[in-house]
Structures are given as structure tokens and as C-alpha cells.
Amino acid sequence: MQSDLREFLRQLYEEGRSNDEREQDRSKKMLNLEPDTARLISMLLQTSHSKHILEIGTSNGYSTIWLAWAAQTVGGQVTSIDRDEHKQVLAQKNLRRANLHHLVTLFCGDATDIVVSLPGPFDCIFFDADRLSAPSQLQVLLPKLTPDALLLADNVHSHPDEIAAYLAALEAFPGFEQLVVPIGKGLSIAYRIADTAASPGLLRLPVLPR
């Protein structure tokens, strides 16, 4: 990543953190990813060659920039959804400043309604918004996943009760391997192995950073 983009992301994260310390209204908080979590997700997207990425929870675009930068390295695109119009305006502005706006399609509205109309296919979905609605969104999106889909969700440790139904839904879906990485606020990583009929016994897994 270029040094100027890395510096912009650092400033954007600090602005979001300062905003969240001042704001009492949760709806006005940015609630950005922790930087280490963002870097890990970026590495996972690159090593798994994810090209069609769906993000639920754009906020001010901090995480979206990380996703778009990773997508750019493998020729991919990002679709991102947020219900807050003001935050989406901020995200558009920040994506332009990062020169990554051409890689992102933004939708504003209720994610549960919007995902019904999205055609897919998606090889990565990142859940970072309303954790209580994530299971129903996942149910709608399941037929729109590629065979080797990567599913990510933040806040496993910070909001365990709210995300419990999502984790349970993952357990019910065949073919997915899932683990929680103790980074940031807790990141759930689930991966479904593609059917490698042409190469029996060969599992195509993402290469995790050392």
C-alpha cells in the first residue's frame, strides 16, 4: 500500500475515533474497524483472490477503502450498503480522496431489503452492521455465493450475544469451516471449499499471513 494512502487511512481512523468519543448518539458514531483487523481482512482478500466483495455496513468508508484497495490488487470490485445517508456521503467523499471510488458501488437503505435484489455472485461478504439481522441476510445471500466463498464478521468478542445467531447459522451451513480470530473486537472467518472434482483431494484454501 502506498504511504500516502496508509497515512490517509490513519487520519480517517483517528477522526472516527475522536468522533465516537464525543458522540453520545450511537447512530452518529463511525464505529470503524480496528486497524489490525482491517489489515488482516485485506490480506485475506488478496490471498483468496476475492474479486466480488459485498460489505454490509459502509459507515464513513474506512473499511470500504481497505476492501477496495485489496480488490484492486486482484482486479475486483466492492458493493457496500449502509442505511445512513449522511455516512454514505462521507464514504463517497473518502473513497474519492483515496482514488478508489471507481471500484465501489454504494447502496443506501436497509441491507436486508437490498440484498434480495443483488444478483451476485459474491466470493466474499463482510458483515459489519446490524448483527441481529445478519442471519436473515446470510440466508438470502447463500445461493448467491461462489463455491469458495469467504464470510467475515466483526464484533464477535465485543457483542457476543448479538452475533450468536449469525455464528449458529454458519454452523448449520454445510461445507463451511469457521474460526474466530482474537484480533480487534473479534473477527469471525468462515470459508467454503470449492468442489475440486478435477483434482480429487486437493483443497484450495486461502494462504494466511505468517
Contacts in CASP RR format, 6 or more apart in sequence:
PFRMAT RR
TARGET T0000
AUTHOR 0000-0000-0000
METHOD contacts of the structure
MODEL  1
MQSDLREFLRQLYEEGRSNDEREQDRSKKMLNLEPDTARLISMLLQTSHS
KHILEIGTSNGYSTIWLAWAAQTVGGQVTSIDRDEHKQVLAQKNLRRANL
HHLVTLFCGDATDIVVSLPGPFDCIFFDADRLSAPSQLQVLLPKLTPDAL
LLADNVHSHPDEIAAYLAALEAFPGFEQLVVPIGKGLSIAYRIADTAASP
GLLRLPVLPR
1 69 0 8 1.000
5 65 0 8 1.000
5 69 0 8 1.000
5 98 0 8 1.000
8 97 0 8 1.000
8 98 0 8 1.000
9 35 0 8 1.000
9 38 0 8 1.000
9 62 0 8 1.000
9 65 0 8 1.000
9 66 0 8 1.000
9 98 0 8 1.000
10 35 0 8 1.000
12 32 0 8 1.000
12 60 0 8 1.000
12 61 0 8 1.000
12 62 0 8 1.000
12 65 0 8 1.000
12 94 0 8 1.000
13 32 0 8 1.000
13 35 0 8 1.000
13 62 0 8 1.000
15 30 0 8 1.000
16 30 0 8 1.000
16 32 0 8 1.000
16 60 0 8 1.000
16 62 0 8 1.000
17 30 0 8 1.000
17 32 0 8 1.000
19 28 0 8 1.000
19 29 0 8 1.000
19 30 0 8 1.000
20 29 0 8 1.000
20 30 0 8 1.000
20 31 0 8 1.000
23 29 0 8 1.000
27 84 0 8 1.000
30 59 0 8 1.000
30 60 0 8 1.000
30 62 0 8 1.000
30 87 0 8 1.000
31 59 0 8 1.000
32 59 0 8 1.000
32 60 0 8 1.000
32 62 0 8 1.000
32 63 0 8 1.000
33 41 0 8 1.000
33 62 0 8 1.000
33 63 0 8 1.000
33 66 0 8 1.000
33 128 0 8 1.000
33 154 0 8 1.000
34 183 0 8 1.000
34 184 0 8 1.000
34 185 0 8 1.000
36 183 0 8 1.000
36 184 0 8 1.000
37 154 0 8 1.000
37 183 0 8 1.000
37 184 0 8 1.000
37 185 0 8 1.000
37 186 0 8 1.000
37 187 0 8 1.000
38 62 0 8 1.000
38 63 0 8 1.000
38 66 0 8 1.000
39 66 0 8 1.000
40 181 0 8 1.000
40 183 0 8 1.000
40 187 0 8 1.000
40 209 0 8 1.000
41 63 0 8 1.000
41 66 0 8 1.000
41 67 0 8 1.000
41 70 0 8 1.000
41 126 0 8 1.000
41 152 0 8 1.000
41 187 0 8 1.000
42 66 0 8 1.000
42 67 0 8 1.000
42 69 0 8 1.000
42 70 0 8 1.000
43 70 0 8 1.000
43 208 0 8 1.000
43 209 0 8 1.000
44 50 0 8 1.000
44 150 0 8 1.000
44 152 0 8 1.000
44 189 0 8 1.000
44 206 0 8 1.000
44 208 0 8 1.000
45 53 0 8 1.000
45 67 0 8 1.000
45 70 0 8 1.000
45 71 0 8 1.000
45 74 0 8 1.000
45 124 0 8 1.000
45 150 0 8 1.000
46 70 0 8 1.000
46 73 0 8 1.000
46 74 0 8 1.000
47 206 0 8 1.000
47 207 0 8 1.000
47 208 0 8 1.000
47 209 0 8 1.000
48 123 0 8 1.000
48 124 0 8 1.000
48 148 0 8 1.000
48 150 0 8 1.000
48 191 0 8 1.000
48 206 0 8 1.000
49 74 0 8 1.000
50 70 0 8 1.000
50 71 0 8 1.000
50 74 0 8 1.000
50 76 0 8 1.000
50 123 0 8 1.000
50 124 0 8 1.000
50 150 0 8 1.000
51 71 0 8 1.000
51 74 0 8 1.000
51 75 0 8 1.000
51 76 0 8 1.000
51 77 0 8 1.000
51 123 0 8 1.000
52 76 0 8 1.000
52 77 0 8 1.000
52 79 0 8 1.000
52 120 0 8 1.000
52 121 0 8 1.000
52 122 0 8 1.000
52 123 0 8 1.000
52 124 0 8 1.000
52 146 0 8 1.000
53 67 0 8 1.000
53 70 0 8 1.000
53 71 0 8 1.000
53 76 0 8 1.000
53 77 0 8 1.000
53 78 0 8 1.000
53 79 0 8 1.000
53 122 0 8 1.000
53 123 0 8 1.000
53 124 0 8 1.000
53 125 0 8 1.000
53 126 0 8 1.000
54 78 0 8 1.000
54 79 0 8 1.000
54 80 0 8 1.000
54 81 0 8 1.000
54 115 0 8 1.000
54 118 0 8 1.000
54 120 0 8 1.000
54 122 0 8 1.000
54 124 0 8 1.000
54 125 0 8 1.000
54 126 0 8 1.000
54 141 0 8 1.000
55 63 0 8 1.000
55 64 0 8 1.000
55 67 0 8 1.000
55 78 0 8 1.000
55 79 0 8 1.000
55 80 0 8 1.000
55 81 0 8 1.000
55 125 0 8 1.000
55 126 0 8 1.000
55 128 0 8 1.000
56 80 0 8 1.000
56 81 0 8 1.000
56 111 0 8 1.000
56 115 0 8 1.000
56 125 0 8 1.000
56 126 0 8 1.000
56 127 0 8 1.000
56 128 0 8 1.000
56 129 0 8 1.000
56 134 0 8 1.000
56 137 0 8 1.000
57 63 0 8 1.000
57 80 0 8 1.000
57 81 0 8 1.000
57 82 0 8 1.000
57 111 0 8 1.000
57 128 0 8 1.000
57 129 0 8 1.000
58 64 0 8 1.000
58 80 0 8 1.000
58 81 0 8 1.000
58 82 0 8 1.000
58 87 0 8 1.000
58 88 0 8 1.000
58 91 0 8 1.000
58 106 0 8 1.000
59 82 0 8 1.000
59 84 0 8 1.000
59 87 0 8 1.000
59 90 0 8 1.000
59 91 0 8 1.000
59 128 0 8 1.000
60 87 0 8 1.000
60 90 0 8 1.000
60 91 0 8 1.000
60 94 0 8 1.000
61 80 0 8 1.000
61 87 0 8 1.000
61 90 0 8 1.000
61 91 0 8 1.000
61 94 0 8 1.000
61 95 0 8 1.000
62 94 0 8 1.000
63 126 0 8 1.000
63 128 0 8 1.000
64 78 0 8 1.000
64 80 0 8 1.000
64 91 0 8 1.000
64 95 0 8 1.000
64 104 0 8 1.000
65 94 0 8 1.000
65 95 0 8 1.000
65 98 0 8 1.000
65 100 0 8 1.000
67 78 0 8 1.000
67 80 0 8 1.000
67 126 0 8 1.000
68 78 0 8 1.000
68 95 0 8 1.000
68 98 0 8 1.000
68 100 0 8 1.000
68 103 0 8 1.000
68 104 0 8 1.000
69 98 0 8 1.000
69 100 0 8 1.000
71 77 0 8 1.000
71 78 0 8 1.000
71 103 0 8 1.000
72 100 0 8 1.000
72 103 0 8 1.000
76 103 0 8 1.000
77 103 0 8 1.000
77 104 0 8 1.000
77 105 0 8 1.000
78 103 0 8 1.000
78 104 0 8 1.000
78 105 0 8 1.000
79 104 0 8 1.000
79 105 0 8 1.000
79 107 0 8 1.000
79 118 0 8 1.000
79 122 0 8 1.000
80 91 0 8 1.000
80 104 0 8 1.000
80 105 0 8 1.000
80 106 0 8 1.000
80 107 0 8 1.000
81 106 0 8 1.000
81 107 0 8 1.000
81 108 0 8 1.000
81 109 0 8 1.000
81 111 0 8 1.000
81 114 0 8 1.000
81 115 0 8 1.000
81 129 0 8 1.000
82 88 0 8 1.000
82 91 0 8 1.000
82 106 0 8 1.000
82 107 0 8 1.000
82 108 0 8 1.000
82 109 0 8 1.000
82 111 0 8 1.000
82 129 0 8 1.000
83 108 0 8 1.000
83 109 0 8 1.000
83 110 0 8 1.000
83 111 0 8 1.000
83 129 0 8 1.000
84 108 0 8 1.000
85 108 0 8 1.000
88 106 0 8 1.000
88 108 0 8 1.000
91 106 0 8 1.000
92 101 0 8 1.000
92 106 0 8 1.000
95 101 0 8 1.000
95 104 0 8 1.000
107 114 0 8 1.000
111 129 0 8 1.000
111 130 0 8 1.000
111 133 0 8 1.000
111 137 0 8 1.000
112 133 0 8 1.000
112 136 0 8 1.000
112 137 0 8 1.000
112 140 0 8 1.000
115 137 0 8 1.000
115 140 0 8 1.000
115 141 0 8 1.000
116 140 0 8 1.000
118 141 0 8 1.000
118 144 0 8 1.000
119 144 0 8 1.000
120 144 0 8 1.000
121 144 0 8 1.000
121 145 0 8 1.000
121 146 0 8 1.000
122 141 0 8 1.000
122 144 0 8 1.000
122 145 0 8 1.000
122 146 0 8 1.000
122 149 0 8 1.000
123 145 0 8 1.000
123 146 0 8 1.000
123 148 0 8 1.000
123 149 0 8 1.000
123 150 0 8 1.000
124 149 0 8 1.000
124 150 0 8 1.000
124 151 0 8 1.000
124 152 0 8 1.000
125 138 0 8 1.000
125 141 0 8 1.000
125 145 0 8 1.000
125 149 0 8 1.000
125 150 0 8 1.000
125 151 0 8 1.000
125 152 0 8 1.000
126 152 0 8 1.000
126 153 0 8 1.000
126 154 0 8 1.000
127 134 0 8 1.000
127 137 0 8 1.000
127 138 0 8 1.000
127 151 0 8 1.000
127 152 0 8 1.000
127 153 0 8 1.000
127 154 0 8 1.000
127 166 0 8 1.000
128 153 0 8 1.000
128 154 0 8 1.000
128 155 0 8 1.000
131 153 0 8 1.000
131 155 0 8 1.000
131 159 0 8 1.000
131 162 0 8 1.000
131 163 0 8 1.000
131 166 0 8 1.000
132 162 0 8 1.000
132 165 0 8 1.000
134 153 0 8 1.000
134 163 0 8 1.000
134 165 0 8 1.000
134 166 0 8 1.000
134 169 0 8 1.000
135 165 0 8 1.000
135 166 0 8 1.000
135 168 0 8 1.000
135 169 0 8 1.000
138 151 0 8 1.000
138 166 0 8 1.000
138 169 0 8 1.000
138 170 0 8 1.000
139 169 0 8 1.000
142 173 0 8 1.000
145 192 0 8 1.000
146 194 0 8 1.000
147 192 0 8 1.000
147 193 0 8 1.000
147 194 0 8 1.000
147 195 0 8 1.000
148 191 0 8 1.000
148 192 0 8 1.000
148 193 0 8 1.000
148 194 0 8 1.000
148 204 0 8 1.000
149 191 0 8 1.000
149 192 0 8 1.000
150 189 0 8 1.000
150 190 0 8 1.000
150 191 0 8 1.000
150 206 0 8 1.000
151 170 0 8 1.000
151 176 0 8 1.000
151 178 0 8 1.000
151 188 0 8 1.000
151 189 0 8 1.000
151 190 0 8 1.000
151 191 0 8 1.000
151 192 0 8 1.000
152 187 0 8 1.000
152 188 0 8 1.000
152 189 0 8 1.000
152 190 0 8 1.000
153 163 0 8 1.000
153 166 0 8 1.000
153 187 0 8 1.000
153 188 0 8 1.000
154 185 0 8 1.000
154 186 0 8 1.000
154 187 0 8 1.000
154 188 0 8 1.000
155 162 0 8 1.000
155 163 0 8 1.000
155 185 0 8 1.000
155 186 0 8 1.000
156 163 0 8 1.000
156 167 0 8 1.000
156 180 0 8 1.000
156 185 0 8 1.000
156 186 0 8 1.000
156 187 0 8 1.000
156 188 0 8 1.000
157 180 0 8 1.000
157 182 0 8 1.000
157 184 0 8 1.000
157 185 0 8 1.000
157 186 0 8 1.000
158 185 0 8 1.000
158 186 0 8 1.000
159 185 0 8 1.000
163 188 0 8 1.000
166 188 0 8 1.000
167 178 0 8 1.000
167 188 0 8 1.000
170 176 0 8 1.000
170 178 0 8 1.000
170 188 0 8 1.000
170 190 0 8 1.000
171 178 0 8 1.000
173 192 0 8 1.000
175 192 0 8 1.000
175 193 0 8 1.000
176 190 0 8 1.000
176 191 0 8 1.000
176 192 0 8 1.000
177 190 0 8 1.000
177 191 0 8 1.000
177 192 0 8 1.000
177 193 0 8 1.000
178 188 0 8 1.000
178 189 0 8 1.000
178 190 0 8 1.000
178 191 0 8 1.000
179 188 0 8 1.000
179 189 0 8 1.000
180 186 0 8 1.000
180 187 0 8 1.000
180 188 0 8 1.000
180 189 0 8 1.000
181 187 0 8 1.000
181 189 0 8 1.000
191 205 0 8 1.000
191 206 0 8 1.000
193 203 0 8 1.000
193 204 0 8 1.000
193 205 0 8 1.000
194 204 0 8 1.000
196 202 0 8 1.000
196 203 0 8 1.000
196 204 0 8 1.000
END
